[in-house]
Amino acid sequence: MEAFYTVQGEGFYTGHAAYFIRLGGCDVGCFWCDVKESWEVDKHPQQTVEQIVAGAMEYPGRKAVITGGEPLMHNLDALTFALKENGFSVHIETSGAHPLSGHIDWVCLSPKKFKAPLPEVMKKADELKVVVYNKSDFRWAEEHAAQVSEDCHLLLQPEWSKQQEVMPLIVDYVKQNPQWNISLQTHKFMDIP
Ligand code: SF4
């Protein structure tokens, strides 16, 4: 769908320069999705792996973040191996609703209520990032935290439009449950993509 060099705005790697590769296609259907234009896979022109990697090589950063859409709707073997060959650390941002593929160094799992993550992806998550939309999401977050590995980083992130309302709840929750950290969509504050 698009690719661009920017600074990771959210999650464990907030503040790190990274080349974002946004793949078209998503069948999860979150009503608050902020990239709904990514949903239809056929709307976006295809590029070769070589073209995508050449785009990434134009910049000095060597972190590549594959996102979407739901990037695991595609087999990522060829793209991730080509990125690795060219010295990139490969990160993925996924709902976990499709099987993992490719060589991935960092799995950011952001499960969604609309399509459950697969157990195999949950076990591989390096970071569990739960979007908090309302109070009941804390219980839902804990249900997922119980299924990831022990060293998985746990993050709660306010849904952007609900920030004012849920932020105080998240702050209280993290103070009481310090195994969780807060993730903010800092790119929206910085006005960068
Ligand atoms: S999984 Fe991501 S891209 Fe897909 S609908 Fe949800 S927020 Fe949008």
Residues whose N, C-alpha, C, O or C-beta is under 5 A from the ligand:
A	BS01	SF4	C26 V28 G29 C30 C33 V35 G68 G69 E70 S95
